């Protein structure tokens, strides 16, 4: 019985992955378009013309120490001593100014990761950035995010 299930599973997987929709012309003949790109190159350079809804205000948090050295969405390892941030929509590599609305201290950070993964927060800062704007002991704080000059 198990052999039959494995055999049927292999057949289903093989037929699913080996078949693909055919490109056909109006008369039903197969066509190949060699001008179509096989894959698209994705740029990680910041979009300098429109930084998607900046300025923004909301709650910021900071990365836990245990994440130090782990890879970010940009591929570089998270470093607690660098001025970096995670944002859900800003292009990777974008530089933004984050201002603590309680004390008006600000820091310039580079977006190198995606997050925060908490529904009421708009940005995650590195530990160094959180220290510089004075909310390391609070955990979270209301901030304003603007395009860096």
DAZI-V893640 format. One record per backbone hydrogen bond with DSSP energy under -0.5 kcal/mol. CO is the residue of the C=O (numbers start at 0). NH is the residue of the N-H. If there is no record, write none. Layout:
co=CO nh=NH
co=CO nh=NH
This chain:
co=0 nh=4
co=1 nh=5
co=2 nh=6
co=3 nh=7
co=4 nh=8
co=5 nh=9
co=6 nh=10
co=7 nh=11
co=8 nh=12
co=9 nh=13
co=10 nh=14
co=11 nh=15
co=12 nh=16
co=13 nh=17
co=14 nh=18
co=21 nh=23
co=22 nh=30
co=24 nh=27
co=28 nh=24
co=31 nh=33
co=32 nh=35
co=40 nh=42
co=45 nh=47
co=49 nh=51
co=55 nh=144
co=57 nh=142
co=58 nh=121
co=58 nh=122
co=59 nh=140
co=60 nh=124
co=63 nh=66
co=64 nh=67
co=66 nh=69
co=69 nh=77
co=71 nh=74
co=75 nh=71
co=77 nh=68
co=78 nh=81
co=79 nh=127
co=81 nh=83
co=82 nh=109
co=83 nh=125
co=84 nh=111
co=84 nh=112
co=85 nh=123
co=90 nh=93
co=93 nh=95
co=93 nh=110
co=94 nh=147
co=95 nh=97
co=95 nh=108
co=96 nh=98
co=96 nh=145
co=97 nh=106
co=98 nh=100
co=98 nh=143
co=99 nh=103
co=104 nh=99
co=106 nh=97
co=106 nh=108
co=108 nh=95
co=109 nh=84
co=109 nh=111
co=110 nh=92
co=111 nh=73
co=112 nh=86
co=117 nh=120
co=119 nh=58
co=122 nh=60
co=123 nh=85
co=124 nh=62
co=125 nh=129
co=126 nh=130
co=127 nh=131
co=128 nh=132
co=129 nh=134
co=130 nh=133
co=134 nh=138
co=138 nh=61
co=140 nh=59
co=141 nh=100
co=142 nh=57
co=143 nh=98
co=144 nh=54
co=144 nh=55
co=145 nh=96
